[in-house]
Amino acid sequence: MAVPPFDTRVPAVLVRLDRNPFHHGTLGAARSLGRAGIPVHAVVESRDSPVARSRYVRSVHVRPASTASTELAALLRRIAGEITDSASDPVLAVPLDDVSALALARRRTELADRFLLPERTEEQLLRVADKARLAGVCAELGLPHPRTGLPSDADEAAAMAWSLGLPVVAKWSRPWLLPAGSGLRSTTVLRSLAEVRELYRRTPQAGSRLLLQELLPPGRGLDWFFHGYADSAGRCAAGATGRKERSWPDGAGLTAVGRWAPNPEVDRIARGLLEALGHRGVCDLDFRRDPDTGAYHLLDFNPRPGAQFRLFADRGGLDVVRALHLDLTGRPVPPLSPAYGRRFVVENYAALSLLASPRRRDAPEPGAARQPAERAWCAADDPAPALAMGRAWCAHLLRRALVAVRRRLVARRPRHPVTLPRPAGRPSSPAQLTRR
């Protein structure tokens, strides 16, 4: 099915406020829109970011020093003035992380005269982006969700973890507030009560509440995701389900290898949730099936494109980011034409996953046609980002290795007893004491 012609007069500005140079979803959005002839500009962490090397990115702008929505709005207005001929020309803004999606929703009214944005409020997005509030939404709607608790002190956190059963999943309810360089991860698997207490004590540093969640056992074929786009009328034409075949960290992290596969139950749950919430725009939902009950538990709801959204590029080239541009420029969004069996590989994370579990193999769905894989970084028509990522990735791994070596050396360093000064008048040896 051919995709309707795009309005290439409307440029797109990709917005990512986090400091992750290895965010392949930003590159995927640049390539998707750029290949359709749409002018693409980017707001990212640095002009040296690998995505800045893409032939499809016409200009790169460094993110504001802070994530305040007022600073972002001012920057976007300046960019719009530079990339359009008239003050009335529209520009599409595409958030690529949660903090960007929230900031744009907060400033939607004042940006509406220049920027095309889905009709949604910050409060609507917080209901699903805030992981603690998402647990409440699932309880209200009767959706399966791992047992979750919100402790109020370290002792309660330990008791709650014991009740949920170790190991336990720990999540910061608003991970976009985690300070850079803190070493805190949005999601961590804790295996002891000491680890639970220690992590809870870092709550003031994290900037949001710590929640503890039952760990549903990982396994082959249990991790699924849904990517969709709900148009201005609330219709989810572009929506599809995929299976996570490899992840990093292994068994509990982001998708390193994914496959487009049909899952009617996940599709039904996801579309029903979007309708119940009145969601508009792109979304990325993560599920895990409970092997004991067969129920699919909603783990995360991201109100923006997931990093692996290019998995669901159909035969006509339609994906959720292109659907966003079509809809907001007044063009119809056709349904996705399924390409079951299509794979998406994130080279750097897939390599780490392969090293962690080299023997694991996930077979394709029965009857699925063999499809070529799309790689997150390597592309024949756009090779420069992969080369830049490779250099940055090697430097990143080297820094991590040096830190690990230093820690090991410190741990092995012998600890000499401290020699205290001898008080005046006190004998320094038994012999001296005897001679007195």
Salt bridges, closest charged atoms under 4 A:
ASP7 OD1 - ARG9 NE 2.87
ASP7 OD2 - ARG331 NH1 3.95
ASP18 OD1 - ARG16 NH1 3.03
GLU45 OE1 - ARG16 NH1 2.80
ASP48 OD1 - ARG53 NH2 3.91
GLU82 OE2 - ARG78 NH1 2.99
ASP98 OD1 - ARG304 NE 2.93
GLU110 OE1 - ARG107 NH1 2.97
ASP113 OD1 - ARG77 NH2 2.68
GLU122 OE2 - ARG106 NH2 2.72
GLU123 OE2 - ARG133 NH2 2.46
ASP130 OD2 - ARG174 NE 2.64
GLU140 OE1 - ARG127 NH2 3.23
ASP155 OD1 - ARG197 NH1 2.52
GLU214 OE1 - ARG147 NE 3.49
ASP223 OD1 - ARG288 NE 2.65
ASP231 OD2 - ARG235 NE 3.31
GLU245 OE2 - ARG243 NH2 3.29
GLU245 OE2 - ARG259 NE 2.40
GLU245 OE1 - ARG343 NE 3.89
ASP250 OD1 - ARG360 NH2 3.07
GLU265 OE2 - ARG268 NH2 2.71
ASP267 OD2 - ARG271 NE 2.86
ASP284 OD1 - HIS227 NE2 2.94
ASP300 OD1 - LYS131 NZ 2.62
ASP300 OD1 - LYS171 NZ 3.91
ASP319 OD2 - ARG310 NH1 2.70
ASP362 OD1 - ARG220 NE 3.03
ASP362 OD2 - ARG360 NH1 3.41
GLU365 OE2 - ARG243 NH1 2.70
GLU374 OE2 - ARG310 NE 3.04
GLU374 OE1 - ARG342 NH2 2.34
ASP381 OD1 - ARG35 NH2 2.88
ASP382 OD2 - ARG31 NE 2.87
